């Protein structure tokens, strides 16, 4: 363990280094100038510092003050050594977080006992920190595995709901990417953007509760059938409700609110404007945009320009204007998403 010895007196430095050599674990690093020692500490972390008080230029107290301000030096033990026995000096050194205080002439037995104890404490602290870091790494890995399994289960359940409706290829992944783009353009924190992206595929999970005769009906729905299918937001919210998982909580909000309209004419609750949760407003734009630009069994894919015109026309009506502006505000990113999924899934209108 490295012990930094700072004393302008060469004889004292040699004496301290000799006493330290009696400790098997100590490797002395002698220095005559406190300012140079501080420069050394900017690139190295000693395990303990022995510093004299009375030195020209930077004295022991000033060294201690600057040393503690360096990154990573708050926990390094420091022993102040001086010929001055004034009580006020001792108190000041301790106030500046010196760990021990020795008066010259230093007794060899006392010096080695105190230094040895501090080095043993330092070693124990380092071992504890290493164990804590190893435990933290293990916890992060375990947590990541749990999150990955949670995401996989949600993805499979979300796709099960989609396949009951119609085969929409990469719809879930694509609309999640659009939702992420909108959230990022709105200036939401990165963690929240990722949460919206990961929760967006759960938007139509309530369709598992809709009868196939209605969900897969090829023609127009009757008023009664429309009423049934408009229950799927509440069914989805009920499926996802009550979880302690932030991801499932976000999914429940999205499932319940993504068919609300900004003008208040949506369902299931007829919410308007800011009363609609932001997550629902974001996914509403992402979901409809992808539906318009994707070929479905009952319709062809709209040209990109036509789909964008529709969003602009419905801004303030069906959609939150801020969310529309966010999606349309970065056309390069939007086209990049389309190209990525076009190469994987096809079925998109030209993105030129």
C-alpha angles and dihedrals in degrees: 000000000000116000114191111214115196119185130132090215110086094204092054091049091052091047093051092046090050092052090047091052087066088066108079093210097050125094109184121219106193122203131173099199124059093205091055089046090056090052089051090050090054087069102026135047114218120205092222138001127215108192132178118227103216108059132137116260107359108030126202096270094049090047090053092049093051094039093057089051092060117098113267096009099101093092100041111111115241125195117197115211123191144147089228112097097186111139093220091059091052091050092049092051091050091047089056087055101261108164097212141004126215129185124216132277085054117209111233095222094046092045095051093043094052095041091046092052092049092048091049089051091047091051091049090050091051092049090049091049091049091050090047091051092047089050091048090051090050091049091049091051093047091047092049090051091051091048091048091052090047091052092047092052091048092047092052093047092047092050090049089059092047095049090054088061103040139309103275098171111212095355095125095049093042097049090045088056091050090049090051090050092051093047092049092049089050088059098245118160115273093246090053092048089054091047091054091047092051095043097044095082089065092064096105099031089118089072088084085077096053118095115250091233088067101029094051098034108137096208136053118303123242120236090259092049090048089053090053095049091048088064092072095090091058092043090052092048091050091050091053099035124112098030123135089213112107088212094056091042090055089046091054091052092048094045091052099043110032093093094051114109126224090234092054097252097111132094159296094012105009093238118174138205118333091357086078109083111255092236090058093048091051095048092045090063094042094047097048094043091054092045090053096049095043127082112240130184090258099041144022124245115274118235112259094246092052091050092049091049089052091053091049092048092049094044106122090014112059095000140047105254092220091056092048091049090048093054094043093042095077108040092165091060091044092052090046090057091049093049092049094053094037089062090048101040111008118201094107126122115247112290096205 
